[in-house]
Amino acid sequence: QVQLVESGGGLVQVGGSLRLSCIVSINIFSLYELGWYRQAPGKQRELVAGITRGGGTDYADSVKGRFTISRDNAKNTIYLQMNSLKPEDTAIYYCKVQVDLLGYWGQGTQVTVSS
């Protein structure tokens, strides 16, 4: 069973920063795609950022230039550095890994950006 545990969410003012962490219970070195998603109230879950095994990254247009995804294979951890936060970034953030065609999700961490 693959388990993911997110942390680092919280309440922050507009323009502030947060760093989310996601610890994975298995070795992530060989996993091809890892990602961060978010879901705001009344909206569908959306991809925020993804990172491949080779370190390639992809971002939603709404977060490009403000968010950075990274991975530490030695710590089996995925990070999301979020800068210049906006009220529209308020959501529950989830990390996801894919293992043998199955997707595994964390429980989510709340990010609230106040104006």
C-alpha positions, -999 to +999 in steps of 0.1 A: +000+000+000+014+034-010+009+062+014+014+099+009+014+125+037+012+162+028+022+190+052+030+227+051-004+242+044-018+271+064-032+306+064-011+332+046-016+368+034-017+378-002+019+379-016+032+354+010+048+321+005+044+285+016+063+253+010+043+221+008+059+187+014+047+152+005+064+122+020+058+090+001+060+056+017+079+040-011+111+048-030+102+075-056+134+072-076+119+051-103+085+067-104+080+085-136+054+112-128+047+129-095+023+158-091+005+184-071-032+190-076-056+214-059-094+216-054-112+247-045-147+247-031-172+240-058-145+234-084-130+203-100-096+191-089-069+204-112-032+197-119-010+224-105+024+211-112+041+178-123+076+165-124+091+136-142+117+111-132+142+131-153+133+163-136+112+178-163+084+200-150+050+213-161+028+239-145-007+252-148-007+286-165-022+302-134+009+293-113+038+296-138+065+318-125+052+316-089+052+279-080+081+254-082+078+217-079+108+196-069+116+161-057+142+147-033+146+110-041+168+104-011+140+115+012+111+102-009+096+136-008+080+160-033+079+197-026+058+226-039+073+260-033+045+286-036+054+323-039+034+355-045+002+337-033-031+350-044-066+346-030-075+323-060-048+299-048-070+290-018-077+253-021-069+219-007-036+207-022-030+171-029+000+152-040-002+122-063+021+095-075+014+068-101+027+033-095+020+005-121-008+025-137-025+031-103-028+066-089-023+072-052-033+104-034-025+120-001-051+133+023-046+169+013-034+200+030-054+233+032-040+265+018-059+297+025-047+330+012-063+360+028-067+395+014 
